[in-house]
Amino acid sequence: AGSKTVDGSNVGVATRAHKGTVDIVTSEAMGLMDAIECIEKMGEQSVIFELDSQVIVKVVKGQDDICKSWGRAVRRCKLFLKENPRSDIR
């Protein structure tokens, strides 16, 4: 998952292997969780998360609750975006 400030400056891009992930959507969700943790440690509040998986993006922007293995990442991202309204996911 990549992230940048709302003015377009790159904050960071990360790729990390997660043991036990079985599909691309789960892997992308784990990367999103890593990015959120990194952004919070940096104290940034206006960021854009850029994901390859539009499945994750659509669910984060939607109202449905997800019970799949990656549902926790979706809930975490929704909370981050609610607490940081100048942030977005694309």
PyMOL Python script that loads the backbone (N, CA, C, O; Angstrom):
from pymol import cmd

cmd.read_pdbstr("""\
ATOM      1  N   ALA A   1       0.854  -1.179   0.000  1.00  0.00           N
ATOM      2  CA  ALA A   1       0.000   0.000   0.000  1.00  0.00           C
ATOM      3  C   ALA A   1       0.887   1.224   0.000  1.00  0.00           C
ATOM      4  O   ALA A   1       1.917   1.265   0.674  1.00  0.00           O
ATOM      5  N   GLY A   2       0.486   2.195  -0.745  1.00  0.00           N
ATOM      6  CA  GLY A   2       1.214   3.443  -0.780  1.00  0.00           C
ATOM      7  C   GLY A   2       0.386   4.532  -0.126  1.00  0.00           C
ATOM      8  O   GLY A   2      -0.836   4.424  -0.032  1.00  0.00           O
ATOM      9  N   SER A   3       1.050   5.568   0.319  1.00  0.00           N
ATOM     10  CA  SER A   3       0.315   6.678   0.909  1.00  0.00           C
ATOM     11  C   SER A   3       1.047   7.972   0.610  1.00  0.00           C
ATOM     12  O   SER A   3       2.271   8.002   0.483  1.00  0.00           O
ATOM     13  N   LYS A   4       0.272   9.039   0.500  1.00  0.00           N
ATOM     14  CA  LYS A   4       0.849  10.351   0.266  1.00  0.00           C
ATOM     15  C   LYS A   4      -0.015  11.384   0.959  1.00  0.00           C
ATOM     16  O   LYS A   4      -1.176  11.134   1.282  1.00  0.00           O
ATOM     17  N   THR A   5       0.575  12.554   1.183  1.00  0.00           N
ATOM     18  CA  THR A   5      -0.199  13.632   1.786  1.00  0.00           C
ATOM     19  C   THR A   5      -1.154  14.170   0.737  1.00  0.00           C
ATOM     20  O   THR A   5      -0.989  13.904  -0.453  1.00  0.00           O
ATOM     21  N   VAL A   6      -2.146  14.920   1.170  1.00  0.00           N
ATOM     22  CA  VAL A   6      -3.147  15.424   0.233  1.00  0.00           C
ATOM     23  C   VAL A   6      -2.556  16.389  -0.788  1.00  0.00           C
ATOM     24  O   VAL A   6      -3.168  16.623  -1.830  1.00  0.00           O
ATOM     25  N   ASP A   7      -1.379  16.957  -0.515  1.00  0.00           N
ATOM     26  CA  ASP A   7      -0.740  17.831  -1.506  1.00  0.00           C
ATOM     27  C   ASP A   7       0.072  17.046  -2.531  1.00  0.00           C
ATOM     28  O   ASP A   7       0.683  17.638  -3.421  1.00  0.00           O
ATOM     29  N   GLY A   8       0.082  15.717  -2.414  1.00  0.00           N
ATOM     30  CA  GLY A   8       0.753  14.869  -3.391  1.00  0.00           C
ATOM     31  C   GLY A   8       2.131  14.390  -2.992  1.00  0.00           C
ATOM     32  O   GLY A   8       2.730  13.602  -3.725  1.00  0.00           O
ATOM     33  N   SER A   9       2.664  14.834  -1.857  1.00  0.00           N
ATOM     34  CA  SER A   9       3.976  14.381  -1.406  1.00  0.00           C
ATOM     35  C   SER A   9       3.892  12.941  -0.921  1.00  0.00           C
ATOM     36  O   SER A   9       2.990  12.586  -0.162  1.00  0.00           O
ATOM     37  N   ASN A  10       4.833  12.118  -1.359  1.00  0.00           N
ATOM     38  CA  ASN A  10       4.840  10.729  -0.903  1.00  0.00           C
ATOM     39  C   ASN A  10       5.210  10.642   0.561  1.00  0.00           C
ATOM     40  O   ASN A  10       6.188  11.245   1.001  1.00  0.00           O
ATOM     41  N   VAL A  11       4.431   9.894   1.310  1.00  0.00           N
ATOM     42  CA  VAL A  11       4.730   9.634   2.709  1.00  0.00           C
ATOM     43  C   VAL A  11       5.466   8.312   2.814  1.00  0.00           C
ATOM     44  O   VAL A  11       6.409   8.179   3.593  1.00  0.00           O
ATOM     45  N   GLY A  12       5.037   7.335   2.030  1.00  0.00           N
ATOM     46  CA  GLY A  12       5.719   6.051   2.071  1.00  0.00           C
ATOM     47  C   GLY A  12       5.010   5.008   1.252  1.00  0.00           C
ATOM     48  O   GLY A  12       3.818   5.098   0.962  1.00  0.00           O
ATOM     49  N   VAL A  13       5.781   4.027   0.896  1.00  0.00           N
ATOM     50  CA  VAL A  13       5.269   2.861   0.194  1.00  0.00           C
ATOM     51  C   VAL A  13       5.888   1.665   0.874  1.00  0.00           C
ATOM     52  O   VAL A  13       7.081   1.663   1.176  1.00  0.00           O
ATOM     53  N   ALA A  14       5.079   0.643   1.117  1.00  0.00           N
ATOM     54  CA  ALA A  14       5.613  -0.517   1.828  1.00  0.00           C
ATOM     55  C   ALA A  14       5.132  -1.808   1.190  1.00  0.00           C
ATOM     56  O   ALA A  14       3.990  -1.926   0.747  1.00  0.00           O
ATOM     57  N   THR A  15       6.029  -2.757   1.159  1.00  0.00           N
ATOM     58  CA  THR A  15       5.678  -4.111   0.758  1.00  0.00           C
ATOM     59  C   THR A  15       6.299  -5.029   1.788  1.00  0.00           C
ATOM     60  O   THR A  15       7.488  -4.924   2.088  1.00  0.00           O
ATOM     61  N   ARG A  16       5.501  -5.921   2.324  1.00  0.00           N
ATOM     62  CA  ARG A  16       6.007  -6.825   3.346  1.00  0.00           C
ATOM     63  C   ARG A  16       5.270  -8.141   3.211  1.00  0.00           C
ATOM     64  O   ARG A  16       4.076  -8.173   2.913  1.00  0.00           O
ATOM     65  N   ALA A  17       5.980  -9.208   3.430  1.00  0.00           N
ATOM     66  CA  ALA A  17       5.344 -10.528   3.382  1.00  0.00           C
ATOM     67  C   ALA A  17       4.647 -10.789   4.712  1.00  0.00           C
ATOM     68  O   ALA A  17       5.199 -10.518   5.778  1.00  0.00           O
ATOM     69  N   HIS A  18       3.443 -11.312   4.638  1.00  0.00           N
ATOM     70  CA  HIS A  18       2.702 -11.696   5.831  1.00  0.00           C
ATOM     71  C   HIS A  18       2.496 -13.197   5.787  1.00  0.00           C
ATOM     72  O   HIS A  18       1.845 -13.720   4.882  1.00  0.00           O
ATOM     73  N   LYS A  19       3.040 -13.866   6.741  1.00  0.00           N
ATOM     74  CA  LYS A  19       2.940 -15.319   6.795  1.00  0.00           C
ATOM     75  C   LYS A  19       1.482 -15.742   6.956  1.00  0.00           C
ATOM     76  O   LYS A  19       0.759 -15.222   7.806  1.00  0.00           O
ATOM     77  N   GLY A  20       1.072 -16.681   6.134  1.00  0.00           N
ATOM     78  CA  GLY A  20      -0.268 -17.228   6.266  1.00  0.00           C
ATOM     79  C   GLY A  20      -1.331 -16.560   5.420  1.00  0.00           C
ATOM     80  O   GLY A  20      -2.479 -17.004   5.435  1.00  0.00           O
ATOM     81  N   THR A  21      -0.996 -15.502   4.675  1.00  0.00           N
ATOM     82  CA  THR A  21      -2.012 -14.894   3.818  1.00  0.00           C
ATOM     83  C   THR A  21      -2.207 -15.762   2.587  1.00  0.00           C
ATOM     84  O   THR A  21      -1.242 -16.226   1.980  1.00  0.00           O
ATOM     85  N   VAL A  22      -3.455 -15.973   2.229  1.00  0.00           N
ATOM     86  CA  VAL A  22      -3.758 -16.930   1.175  1.00  0.00           C
ATOM     87  C   VAL A  22      -4.259 -16.301  -0.123  1.00  0.00           C
ATOM     88  O   VAL A  22      -4.339 -16.989  -1.141  1.00  0.00           O
ATOM     89  N   ASP A  23      -4.591 -15.035  -0.111  1.00  0.00           N
ATOM     90  CA  ASP A  23      -5.084 -14.430  -1.348  1.00  0.00           C
ATOM     91  C   ASP A  23      -4.652 -12.970  -1.445  1.00  0.00           C
ATOM     92  O   ASP A  23      -4.178 -12.374  -0.478  1.00  0.00           O
ATOM     93  N   ILE A  24      -4.826 -12.428  -2.615  1.00  0.00           N
ATOM     94  CA  ILE A  24      -4.368 -11.071  -2.903  1.00  0.00           C
ATOM     95  C   ILE A  24      -5.119 -10.025  -2.088  1.00  0.00           C
ATOM     96  O   ILE A  24      -4.509  -9.077  -1.595  1.00  0.00           O
ATOM     97  N   VAL A  25      -6.416 -10.178  -1.941  1.00  0.00           N
ATOM     98  CA  VAL A  25      -7.209  -9.192  -1.198  1.00  0.00           C
ATOM     99  C   VAL A  25      -6.778  -9.152   0.267  1.00  0.00           C
ATOM    100  O   VAL A  25      -6.645  -8.075   0.848  1.00  0.00           O
ATOM    101  N   THR A  26      -6.562 -10.317   0.860  1.00  0.00           N
ATOM    102  CA  THR A  26      -6.092 -10.365   2.250  1.00  0.00           C
ATOM    103  C   THR A  26      -4.721  -9.715   2.368  1.00  0.00           C
ATOM    104  O   THR A  26      -4.471  -8.960   3.308  1.00  0.00           O
ATOM    105  N   SER A  27      -3.839  -9.998   1.431  1.00  0.00           N
ATOM    106  CA  SER A  27      -2.503  -9.396   1.453  1.00  0.00           C
ATOM    107  C   SER A  27      -2.583  -7.878   1.343  1.00  0.00           C
ATOM    108  O   SER A  27      -1.874  -7.164   2.052  1.00  0.00           O
ATOM    109  N   GLU A  28      -3.431  -7.392   0.469  1.00  0.00           N
ATOM    110  CA  GLU A  28      -3.604  -5.948   0.308  1.00  0.00           C
ATOM    111  C   GLU A  28      -4.169  -5.328   1.591  1.00  0.00           C
ATOM    112  O   GLU A  28      -3.757  -4.236   1.982  1.00  0.00           O
ATOM    113  N   ALA A  29      -5.095  -6.007   2.238  1.00  0.00           N
ATOM    114  CA  ALA A  29      -5.664  -5.522   3.498  1.00  0.00           C
ATOM    115  C   ALA A  29      -4.600  -5.451   4.588  1.00  0.00           C
ATOM    116  O   ALA A  29      -4.570  -4.499   5.368  1.00  0.00           O
ATOM    117  N   MET A  30      -3.735  -6.449   4.644  1.00  0.00           N
ATOM    118  CA  MET A  30      -2.652  -6.435   5.634  1.00  0.00           C
ATOM    119  C   MET A  30      -1.698  -5.270   5.359  1.00  0.00           C
ATOM    120  O   MET A  30      -1.210  -4.630   6.290  1.00  0.00           O
ATOM    121  N   GLY A  31      -1.436  -5.000   4.085  1.00  0.00           N
ATOM    122  CA  GLY A  31      -0.597  -3.855   3.725  1.00  0.00           C
ATOM    123  C   GLY A  31      -1.234  -2.540   4.127  1.00  0.00           C
ATOM    124  O   GLY A  31      -0.543  -1.612   4.548  1.00  0.00           O
ATOM    125  N   LEU A  32      -2.547  -2.458   4.000  1.00  0.00           N
ATOM    126  CA  LEU A  32      -3.272  -1.262   4.426  1.00  0.00           C
ATOM    127  C   LEU A  32      -3.133  -1.062   5.930  1.00  0.00           C
ATOM    128  O   LEU A  32      -2.918   0.057   6.394  1.00  0.00           O
ATOM    129  N   MET A  33      -3.253  -2.136   6.683  1.00  0.00           N
ATOM    130  CA  MET A  33      -3.082  -2.045   8.148  1.00  0.00           C
ATOM    131  C   MET A  33      -1.681  -1.537   8.487  1.00  0.00           C
ATOM    132  O   MET A  33      -1.520  -0.681   9.357  1.00  0.00           O
ATOM    133  N   ASP A  34      -0.668  -2.069   7.795  1.00  0.00           N
ATOM    134  CA  ASP A  34       0.709  -1.615   8.016  1.00  0.00           C
ATOM    135  C   ASP A  34       0.843  -0.124   7.716  1.00  0.00           C
ATOM    136  O   ASP A  34       1.485   0.612   8.466  1.00  0.00           O
ATOM    137  N   ALA A  35       0.232   0.314   6.613  1.00  0.00           N
ATOM    138  CA  ALA A  35       0.317   1.723   6.225  1.00  0.00           C
ATOM    139  C   ALA A  35      -0.360   2.621   7.261  1.00  0.00           C
ATOM    140  O   ALA A  35       0.166   3.681   7.601  1.00  0.00           O
ATOM    141  N   ILE A  36      -1.514   2.206   7.758  1.00  0.00           N
ATOM    142  CA  ILE A  36      -2.219   3.000   8.774  1.00  0.00           C
ATOM    143  C   ILE A  36      -1.369   3.128  10.030  1.00  0.00           C
ATOM    144  O   ILE A  36      -1.247   4.216  10.592  1.00  0.00           O
ATOM    145  N   GLU A  37      -0.781   2.021  10.472  1.00  0.00           N
ATOM    146  CA  GLU A  37       0.074   2.066  11.665  1.00  0.00           C
ATOM    147  C   GLU A  37       1.250   3.010  11.461  1.00  0.00           C
ATOM    148  O   GLU A  37       1.597   3.779  12.358  1.00  0.00           O
ATOM    149  N   CYS A  38       1.859   2.955  10.291  1.00  0.00           N
ATOM    150  CA  CYS A  38       2.995   3.822   9.979  1.00  0.00           C
ATOM    151  C   CYS A  38       2.581   5.293   9.979  1.00  0.00           C
ATOM    152  O   CYS A  38       3.272   6.136  10.552  1.00  0.00           O
ATOM    153  N   ILE A  39       1.467   5.595   9.345  1.00  0.00           N
ATOM    154  CA  ILE A  39       0.969   6.970   9.264  1.00  0.00           C
ATOM    155  C   ILE A  39       0.652   7.506  10.657  1.00  0.00           C
ATOM    156  O   ILE A  39       0.962   8.657  10.967  1.00  0.00           O
ATOM    157  N   GLU A  40       0.040   6.679  11.492  1.00  0.00           N
ATOM    158  CA  GLU A  40      -0.286   7.120  12.856  1.00  0.00           C
ATOM    159  C   GLU A  40       0.975   7.395  13.656  1.00  0.00           C
ATOM    160  O   GLU A  40       1.016   8.359  14.421  1.00  0.00           O
ATOM    161  N   LYS A  41       1.998   6.577  13.499  1.00  0.00           N
ATOM    162  CA  LYS A  41       3.265   6.809  14.209  1.00  0.00           C
ATOM    163  C   LYS A  41       3.911   8.114  13.760  1.00  0.00           C
ATOM    164  O   LYS A  41       4.563   8.799  14.548  1.00  0.00           O
ATOM    165  N   MET A  42       3.722   8.450  12.483  1.00  0.00           N
ATOM    166  CA  MET A  42       4.287   9.690  11.946  1.00  0.00           C
ATOM    167  C   MET A  42       3.463  10.908  12.338  1.00  0.00           C
ATOM    168  O   MET A  42       3.934  12.040  12.225  1.00  0.00           O
ATOM    169  N   GLY A  43       2.236  10.684  12.799  1.00  0.00           N
ATOM    170  CA  GLY A  43       1.372  11.785  13.199  1.00  0.00           C
ATOM    171  C   GLY A  43       0.677  12.487  12.041  1.00  0.00           C
ATOM    172  O   GLY A  43       0.126  13.574  12.214  1.00  0.00           O
ATOM    173  N   GLU A  44       0.700  11.877  10.869  1.00  0.00           N
ATOM    174  CA  GLU A  44       0.034  12.474   9.702  1.00  0.00           C
ATOM    175  C   GLU A  44      -1.476  12.304   9.828  1.00  0.00           C
ATOM    176  O   GLU A  44      -1.951  11.271  10.300  1.00  0.00           O
ATOM    177  N   GLN A  45      -2.223  13.311   9.408  1.00  0.00           N
ATOM    178  CA  GLN A  45      -3.678  13.242   9.482  1.00  0.00           C
ATOM    179  C   GLN A  45      -4.356  13.509   8.146  1.00  0.00           C
ATOM    180  O   GLN A  45      -5.570  13.345   8.023  1.00  0.00           O
ATOM    181  N   SER A  46      -3.592  13.914   7.157  1.00  0.00           N
ATOM    182  CA  SER A  46      -4.146  14.200   5.831  1.00  0.00           C
ATOM    183  C   SER A  46      -3.389  13.370   4.804  1.00  0.00           C
ATOM    184  O   SER A  46      -2.420  13.839   4.206  1.00  0.00           O
ATOM    185  N   VAL A  47      -3.832  12.146   4.604  1.00  0.00           N
ATOM    186  CA  VAL A  47      -3.140  11.239   3.688  1.00  0.00           C
ATOM    187  C   VAL A  47      -4.118  10.596   2.710  1.00  0.00           C
ATOM    188  O   VAL A  47      -5.325  10.550   2.949  1.00  0.00           O
ATOM    189  N   ILE A  48      -3.574  10.110   1.621  1.00  0.00           N
ATOM    190  CA  ILE A  48      -4.342   9.351   0.644  1.00  0.00           C
ATOM    191  C   ILE A  48      -3.703   7.973   0.557  1.00  0.00           C
ATOM    192  O   ILE A  48      -2.525   7.849   0.223  1.00  0.00           O
ATOM    193  N   PHE A  49      -4.477   6.946   0.857  1.00  0.00           N
ATOM    194  CA  PHE A  49      -3.999   5.575   0.723  1.00  0.00           C
ATOM    195  C   PHE A  49      -4.303   5.116  -0.696  1.00  0.00           C
ATOM    196  O   PHE A  49      -5.448   5.190  -1.143  1.00  0.00           O
ATOM    197  N   GLU A  50      -3.284   4.644  -1.404  1.00  0.00           N
ATOM    198  CA  GLU A  50      -3.472   4.169  -2.773  1.00  0.00           C
ATOM    199  C   GLU A  50      -3.293   2.660  -2.794  1.00  0.00           C
ATOM    200  O   GLU A  50      -2.217   2.148  -2.487  1.00  0.00           O
ATOM    201  N   LEU A  51      -4.349   1.957  -3.156  1.00  0.00           N
ATOM    202  CA  LEU A  51      -4.323   0.495  -3.176  1.00  0.00           C
ATOM    203  C   LEU A  51      -4.522  -0.025  -4.590  1.00  0.00           C
ATOM    204  O   LEU A  51      -5.151   0.628  -5.423  1.00  0.00           O
ATOM    205  N   ASP A  52      -3.983  -1.195  -4.848  1.00  0.00           N
ATOM    206  CA  ASP A  52      -4.228  -1.877  -6.119  1.00  0.00           C
ATOM    207  C   ASP A  52      -5.587  -2.556  -6.104  1.00  0.00           C
ATOM    208  O   ASP A  52      -6.223  -2.696  -7.149  1.00  0.00           O
ATOM    209  N   SER A  53      -6.033  -2.974  -4.936  1.00  0.00           N
ATOM    210  CA  SER A  53      -7.283  -3.729  -4.818  1.00  0.00           C
ATOM    211  C   SER A  53      -8.486  -2.800  -4.698  1.00  0.00           C
ATOM    212  O   SER A  53      -8.715  -2.202  -3.647  1.00  0.00           O
ATOM    213  N   GLN A  54      -9.248  -2.683  -5.770  1.00  0.00           N
ATOM    214  CA  GLN A  54     -10.463  -1.878  -5.726  1.00  0.00           C
ATOM    215  C   GLN A  54     -11.541  -2.555  -4.885  1.00  0.00           C
ATOM    216  O   GLN A  54     -12.495  -1.901  -4.462  1.00  0.00           O
ATOM    217  N   VAL A  55     -11.402  -3.844  -4.639  1.00  0.00           N
ATOM    218  CA  VAL A  55     -12.328  -4.545  -3.737  1.00  0.00           C
ATOM    219  C   VAL A  55     -12.259  -3.904  -2.358  1.00  0.00           C
ATOM    220  O   VAL A  55     -13.290  -3.576  -1.770  1.00  0.00           O
ATOM    221  N   ILE A  56     -11.055  -3.726  -1.845  1.00  0.00           N
ATOM    222  CA  ILE A  56     -10.865  -3.110  -0.523  1.00  0.00           C
ATOM    223  C   ILE A  56     -11.374  -1.668  -0.542  1.00  0.00           C
ATOM    224  O   ILE A  56     -12.090  -1.254   0.370  1.00  0.00           O
ATOM    225  N   VAL A  57     -11.016  -0.913  -1.558  1.00  0.00           N
ATOM    226  CA  VAL A  57     -11.420   0.497  -1.642  1.00  0.00           C
ATOM    227  C   VAL A  57     -12.942   0.626  -1.612  1.00  0.00           C
ATOM    228  O   VAL A  57     -13.481   1.440  -0.862  1.00  0.00           O
ATOM    229  N   LYS A  58     -13.632  -0.166  -2.416  1.00  0.00           N
ATOM    230  CA  LYS A  58     -15.100  -0.094  -2.477  1.00  0.00           C
ATOM    231  C   LYS A  58     -15.743  -0.458  -1.146  1.00  0.00           C
ATOM    232  O   LYS A  58     -16.721   0.170  -0.738  1.00  0.00           O
ATOM    233  N   VAL A  59     -15.209  -1.455  -0.474  1.00  0.00           N
ATOM    234  CA  VAL A  59     -15.784  -1.870   0.807  1.00  0.00           C
ATOM    235  C   VAL A  59     -15.524  -0.815   1.879  1.00  0.00           C
ATOM    236  O   VAL A  59     -16.406  -0.530   2.689  1.00  0.00           O
ATOM    237  N   VAL A  60     -14.327  -0.233   1.893  1.00  0.00           N
ATOM    238  CA  VAL A  60     -14.029   0.824   2.867  1.00  0.00           C
ATOM    239  C   VAL A  60     -14.969   2.008   2.665  1.00  0.00           C
ATOM    240  O   VAL A  60     -15.438   2.597   3.638  1.00  0.00           O
ATOM    241  N   LYS A  61     -15.243   2.357   1.431  1.00  0.00           N
ATOM    242  CA  LYS A  61     -16.114   3.500   1.147  1.00  0.00           C
ATOM    243  C   LYS A  61     -17.595   3.160   1.294  1.00  0.00           C
ATOM    244  O   LYS A  61     -18.429   4.064   1.339  1.00  0.00           O
ATOM    245  N   GLY A  62     -17.932   1.891   1.367  1.00  0.00           N
ATOM    246  CA  GLY A  62     -19.324   1.467   1.487  1.00  0.00           C
ATOM    247  C   GLY A  62     -19.780   1.352   2.929  1.00  0.00           C
ATOM    248  O   GLY A  62     -19.045   1.685   3.858  1.00  0.00           O
ATOM    249  N   GLN A  63     -20.994   0.879   3.099  1.00  0.00           N
ATOM    250  CA  GLN A  63     -21.607   0.773   4.426  1.00  0.00           C
ATOM    251  C   GLN A  63     -21.617  -0.651   4.985  1.00  0.00           C
ATOM    252  O   GLN A  63     -21.924  -0.855   6.159  1.00  0.00           O
ATOM    253  N   ASP A  64     -21.285  -1.627   4.151  1.00  0.00           N
ATOM    254  CA  ASP A  64     -21.354  -3.021   4.590  1.00  0.00           C
ATOM    255  C   ASP A  64     -20.242  -3.364   5.571  1.00  0.00           C
ATOM    256  O   ASP A  64     -19.138  -2.825   5.493  1.00  0.00           O
ATOM    257  N   ASP A  65     -20.546  -4.265   6.491  1.00  0.00           N
ATOM    258  CA  ASP A  65     -19.544  -4.808   7.400  1.00  0.00           C
ATOM    259  C   ASP A  65     -19.061  -6.127   6.802  1.00  0.00           C
ATOM    260  O   ASP A  65     -19.867  -6.931   6.334  1.00  0.00           O
ATOM    261  N   ILE A  66     -17.776  -6.345   6.818  1.00  0.00           N
ATOM    262  CA  ILE A  66     -17.183  -7.523   6.194  1.00  0.00           C
ATOM    263  C   ILE A  66     -16.742  -8.507   7.270  1.00  0.00           C
ATOM    264  O   ILE A  66     -16.071  -8.132   8.232  1.00  0.00           O
ATOM    265  N   CYS A  67     -17.122  -9.755   7.099  1.00  0.00           N
ATOM    266  CA  CYS A  67     -16.758 -10.802   8.054  1.00  0.00           C
ATOM    267  C   CYS A  67     -15.628 -11.687   7.534  1.00  0.00           C
ATOM    268  O   CYS A  67     -15.295 -12.691   8.164  1.00  0.00           O
ATOM    269  N   LYS A  68     -15.044 -11.338   6.416  1.00  0.00           N
ATOM    270  CA  LYS A  68     -13.943 -12.123   5.857  1.00  0.00           C
ATOM    271  C   LYS A  68     -12.677 -11.872   6.665  1.00  0.00           C
ATOM    272  O   LYS A  68     -12.667 -11.052   7.583  1.00  0.00           O
ATOM    273  N   SER A  69     -11.616 -12.582   6.318  1.00  0.00           N
ATOM    274  CA  SER A  69     -10.354 -12.459   7.049  1.00  0.00           C
ATOM    275  C   SER A  69      -9.802 -11.038   7.017  1.00  0.00           C
ATOM    276  O   SER A  69      -9.040 -10.653   7.904  1.00  0.00           O
ATOM    277  N   TRP A  70     -10.170 -10.262   6.017  1.00  0.00           N
ATOM    278  CA  TRP A  70      -9.652  -8.909   5.907  1.00  0.00           C
ATOM    279  C   TRP A  70     -10.627  -7.849   6.423  1.00  0.00           C
ATOM    280  O   TRP A  70     -10.391  -6.655   6.239  1.00  0.00           O
ATOM    281  N   GLY A  71     -11.705  -8.264   7.059  1.00  0.00           N
ATOM    282  CA  GLY A  71     -12.686  -7.323   7.590  1.00  0.00           C
ATOM    283  C   GLY A  71     -12.128  -6.403   8.657  1.00  0.00           C
ATOM    284  O   GLY A  71     -12.539  -5.247   8.758  1.00  0.00           O
ATOM    285  N   ARG A  72     -11.199  -6.900   9.449  1.00  0.00           N
ATOM    286  CA  ARG A  72     -10.591  -6.082  10.507  1.00  0.00           C
ATOM    287  C   ARG A  72      -9.862  -4.877   9.899  1.00  0.00           C
ATOM    288  O   ARG A  72      -9.944  -3.765  10.421  1.00  0.00           O
ATOM    289  N   ALA A  73      -9.154  -5.110   8.799  1.00  0.00           N
ATOM    290  CA  ALA A  73      -8.435  -4.020   8.136  1.00  0.00           C
ATOM    291  C   ALA A  73      -9.413  -2.980   7.594  1.00  0.00           C
ATOM    292  O   ALA A  73      -9.149  -1.780   7.659  1.00  0.00           O
ATOM    293  N   VAL A  74     -10.529  -3.440   7.064  1.00  0.00           N
ATOM    294  CA  VAL A  74     -11.552  -2.525   6.545  1.00  0.00           C
ATOM    295  C   VAL A  74     -12.109  -1.667   7.674  1.00  0.00           C
ATOM    296  O   VAL A  74     -12.221  -0.450   7.532  1.00  0.00           O
ATOM    297  N   ARG A  75     -12.458  -2.295   8.791  1.00  0.00           N
ATOM    298  CA  ARG A  75     -12.992  -1.542   9.935  1.00  0.00           C
ATOM    299  C   ARG A  75     -11.960  -0.543  10.453  1.00  0.00           C
ATOM    300  O   ARG A  75     -12.306   0.584  10.808  1.00  0.00           O
ATOM    301  N   ARG A  76     -10.700  -0.954  10.495  1.00  0.00           N
ATOM    302  CA  ARG A  76      -9.630  -0.080  10.981  1.00  0.00           C
ATOM    303  C   ARG A  76      -9.469   1.133  10.065  1.00  0.00           C
ATOM    304  O   ARG A  76      -9.298   2.258  10.536  1.00  0.00           O
ATOM    305  N   CYS A  77      -9.524   0.894   8.759  1.00  0.00           N
ATOM    306  CA  CYS A  77      -9.383   1.994   7.802  1.00  0.00           C
ATOM    307  C   CYS A  77     -10.575   2.940   7.883  1.00  0.00           C
ATOM    308  O   CYS A  77     -10.404   4.158   7.824  1.00  0.00           O
ATOM    309  N   LYS A  78     -11.783   2.390   8.016  1.00  0.00           N
ATOM    310  CA  LYS A  78     -12.972   3.238   8.155  1.00  0.00           C
ATOM    311  C   LYS A  78     -12.844   4.139   9.380  1.00  0.00           C
ATOM    312  O   LYS A  78     -13.189   5.319   9.323  1.00  0.00           O
ATOM    313  N   LEU A  79     -12.352   3.589  10.480  1.00  0.00           N
ATOM    314  CA  LEU A  79     -12.164   4.370  11.700  1.00  0.00           C
ATOM    315  C   LEU A  79     -11.130   5.473  11.474  1.00  0.00           C
ATOM    316  O   LEU A  79     -11.344   6.620  11.865  1.00  0.00           O
ATOM    317  N   PHE A  80     -10.010   5.120  10.843  1.00  0.00           N
ATOM    318  CA  PHE A  80      -8.977   6.121  10.569  1.00  0.00           C
ATOM    319  C   PHE A  80      -9.542   7.255   9.722  1.00  0.00           C
ATOM    320  O   PHE A  80      -9.306   8.427  10.017  1.00  0.00           O
ATOM    321  N   LEU A  81     -10.286   6.915   8.674  1.00  0.00           N
ATOM    322  CA  LEU A  81     -10.845   7.940   7.790  1.00  0.00           C
ATOM    323  C   LEU A  81     -11.892   8.794   8.503  1.00  0.00           C
ATOM    324  O   LEU A  81     -12.008   9.989   8.231  1.00  0.00           O
ATOM    325  N   LYS A  82     -12.649   8.189   9.410  1.00  0.00           N
ATOM    326  CA  LYS A  82     -13.639   8.950  10.185  1.00  0.00           C
ATOM    327  C   LYS A  82     -12.941   9.938  11.116  1.00  0.00           C
ATOM    328  O   LYS A  82     -13.377  11.080  11.266  1.00  0.00           O
ATOM    329  N   GLU A  83     -11.852   9.486  11.740  1.00  0.00           N
ATOM    330  CA  GLU A  83     -11.111  10.335  12.673  1.00  0.00           C
ATOM    331  C   GLU A  83     -10.243  11.367  11.951  1.00  0.00           C
ATOM    332  O   GLU A  83      -9.836  12.362  12.551  1.00  0.00           O
ATOM    333  N   ASN A  84      -9.961  11.139  10.684  1.00  0.00           N
ATOM    334  CA  ASN A  84      -9.105  12.020   9.889  1.00  0.00           C
ATOM    335  C   ASN A  84      -9.821  12.353   8.577  1.00  0.00           C
ATOM    336  O   ASN A  84      -9.462  11.826   7.525  1.00  0.00           O
ATOM    337  N   PRO A  85     -10.832  13.226   8.635  1.00  0.00           N
ATOM    338  CA  PRO A  85     -11.691  13.475   7.474  1.00  0.00           C
ATOM    339  C   PRO A  85     -10.985  14.082   6.263  1.00  0.00           C
ATOM    340  O   PRO A  85     -11.556  14.101   5.173  1.00  0.00           O
ATOM    341  N   ARG A  86      -9.775  14.571   6.424  1.00  0.00           N
ATOM    342  CA  ARG A  86      -9.033  15.096   5.275  1.00  0.00           C
ATOM    343  C   ARG A  86      -8.254  13.991   4.567  1.00  0.00           C
ATOM    344  O   ARG A  86      -7.537  14.263   3.604  1.00  0.00           O
ATOM    345  N   SER A  87      -8.382  12.763   5.027  1.00  0.00           N
ATOM    346  CA  SER A  87      -7.718  11.615   4.411  1.00  0.00           C
ATOM    347  C   SER A  87      -8.688  10.890   3.488  1.00  0.00           C
ATOM    348  O   SER A  87      -9.900  11.090   3.561  1.00  0.00           O
ATOM    349  N   ASP A  88      -8.134  10.039   2.613  1.00  0.00           N
ATOM    350  CA  ASP A  88      -8.967   9.312   1.654  1.00  0.00           C
ATOM    351  C   ASP A  88      -8.279   8.005   1.265  1.00  0.00           C
ATOM    352  O   ASP A  88      -7.104   7.793   1.568  1.00  0.00           O
ATOM    353  N   ILE A  89      -9.017   7.144   0.597  1.00  0.00           N
ATOM    354  CA  ILE A  89      -8.490   5.895   0.057  1.00  0.00           C
ATOM    355  C   ILE A  89      -8.911   5.816  -1.400  1.00  0.00           C
ATOM    356  O   ILE A  89     -10.048   6.129  -1.753  1.00  0.00           O
ATOM    357  N   ARG A  90      -7.969   5.389  -2.246  1.00  0.00           N
ATOM    358  CA  ARG A  90      -8.241   5.307  -3.694  1.00  0.00           C
ATOM    359  C   ARG A  90      -7.679   4.023  -4.241  1.00  0.00           C
ATOM    360  O   ARG A  90      -7.799   3.758  -5.437  1.00  0.00           O
TER     361      ARG A  90
END
""", "prot")
cmd.dss("prot")
cmd.show_as("cartoon", "prot")
cmd.util.cbc("prot")
cmd.orient("prot")
